[in-house]
Amino acid sequence: MKTKFFVLLIFSFSLLAKSQKPFALQLSDTALELTKDKVNYDPTYFVLKYPNGDIPTDKGVCTDVVIRAYRKLGIDLQKEVHEDMAKNFSKYPKYWGLKKPDTNIDHRRVPNLRTFFSRYGKVIPPTLNAEDYVPGDIITWVLPKNLTHIGIVINKKSADGKRFLVVHNIGNGQEISDCLFDFTITGHYQYQK
């Protein structure tokens, strides 16, 4: 009987410790967990259920890493972005010629996520100082050919110990990379609902 009690007690403390972990570290852990899933880079437009819609689990792009990490923590960016766009459509980019929000794709576009995080998260001025970036931060970049990109800073350091690594999907699936300063940073955010 004592053994069952101690196992239950240890399990309870474990759950309590996990729930007490700061949100940013939970986001970092969740992003790391995503790298265990085999995902092929696939920018196809999919028709999604709403809310909590997701593309097939073996497919994705950079935004899907962020969407899936937040969703595992109970935040549905599909719903959050759509609701804000429905009320404030004029505040979002018009690159795609849309006349109204589209629940299938809006949350899967980096410029829309940048706008959303700017409106509801903490905006941190981008720098080239590695110490300004901490686990749980959301980073956006512009890649060659003016392509947009997004990733999550995680609680693992580069081989030289000078900066945190990033989980993103830049074409090879959900992966961990030492890429923080490889491209021009266009946005640095912290978001917790």
N, C-alpha and C positions, 0 to 999 in steps of 0.2 A: 504494500500500500504506500509506503514511504517513497519507493522508487517512482511510482506513478505520479505522486504529488510533486516530486522534484522535477520530473520531466515536464509536467504541466507548468510548473513555476518557471523553468528555464525557457520554455516555449513562449510563455506570456511576456517575459522580459525581452525576448528576442523581437516579438511583435511590437512591443512598446518602443524599443530602441529604434526600430525601422520607422515607425510612424513619427518619431520625434526628430528624425534626420531632416535637416533643412531642405526645402523644396528644390533648391538648385542642385544639391548633391543627389537627390532622388532622380532629377532629370538627367544628370550625368550618368548615374548607374543604369537608368533605363536605356539611354542612348548606347551605352556599352553593350547591354544585353541584346540590342537589335543587331549588332554585328555578328551574332551567332546564327542569324537567319540568312539563308542563301537567297539573294535578291538580284535579279538581272535588271540593268538599267533599261527602262522602257518609258518614254515620254508620251505614249498613246493617250488619247482622250478616252476616258471611260465614263459610262453612265453609272452613277452611284446612287445608292439609297441615301436618304437624308432623314434625320441626322445620323451620325456615326458611320457614314459610308466610307469604304476603303476600296482601293483597287486590289486585284489579286495579290496575295501575300508574297508571291515570288517575283513581283515586279515593283518598280518604283524609280523615283528620281530624288534629287536632293531634298525637295520640300517634303516628300513622304517620310523621310527620316524624322524631321521635326514634328510632323503631324502624328506619326505613330508613337513617338516618345511622349508627347503631351497626352495623347489619348490613353496611354497606359496609366497615366496619372490622373485620369478622370476629366481631362479638358479636351473637348471636341473642337478643334480649330475649324473644321468644316462649318459647324454651326455658328461659332463665334464670328468668323470672318463674314459668313453670309448675312447674319443678322445686322452686323455693322454696315456692310455694303448696301443692304436693303434700305437702311435709314439714311445713309450718308454716301450714296453712290458717287456723287460729284467729287468726293475727297480721294477717290481711288484712281490709279492710273488708267488711261484709256488706250493703251497700246494695241488692244485686241479688237477694237471697234464694237464692243458690246454696248447695248442700249440698256441692259438691266443685268443684275447679278445672275450667276450660273453656279448652282450648288455642286455641279460635277467637277469644276475646274478652278474656281476662284481661289480657294485655299491652297491650291497646288502651284501657285505662281509666286515667285520670289518678290516681285514688286508689291503685290497685294499683301503678303506677309510683312514686308517692311512697313507698309502703311499701317497695318493693324498694330504691329508691335510699337510703332511710333506713337500711336494714339492711346494705347492702353498699357504699355509696358514702360520700363525705365530705359531712356535713351542715353547711351554713354558715348561721348565723342571718341571716334576711332583714333588710335595712336599706334605707334610702332614700338611701344613699350610692353613687353610680354607680361609684366606684372599687373597691367591693367585688365587682363583677361583671366577670368576665373571659371571653374566648372559650373555648368548650367547656363553660361552666357550663349546667346544666339548671335552668330556672326554672318553677315552677308558680304559677298565679294562681287566684283566684276571680273570675268575671265576674258581671255583673248576673244576677239570677234564680238565684244560687247555682250557676252552671255552672262546672265546673272546666276548666282550660286548662294547656297545657305548651308550652315552646319551648326553643330552644338559642341561647345568646349567641354571636355571631359576631365575627370580627376585622374589623369595619367600624364606623366611628363615625357618630354622629348628625351632622346638618348643622352643629350648633353645636360639635361636637367634644367634648361633655361626657360621652357615654356610648356604650357599644357597642350595636349593633343586635341584633335577634332574628330568627331564622327560625322560623316557626310556620305553622299553618293555622287561621285563625279564621273561615273561611267563603269565602275568596277563593283557595283553593289554597295551595301552599307558597310563602310570600312573605317578603320582608325588611321589617321594620317597626321604627320607633322607638317601641316600646310598653313598654319595661321597667317604667316606673312608671305606666302607664295604668290598671292594675288592682291589686287587693290581692294582694301576693305571699304565697303560702302555703308555699313551699318553695324552697330554693336548694341545689343538689347538684353534686357532681363525681363522676363514675363512670367508672372504667376497670377492666376485668376483669384 
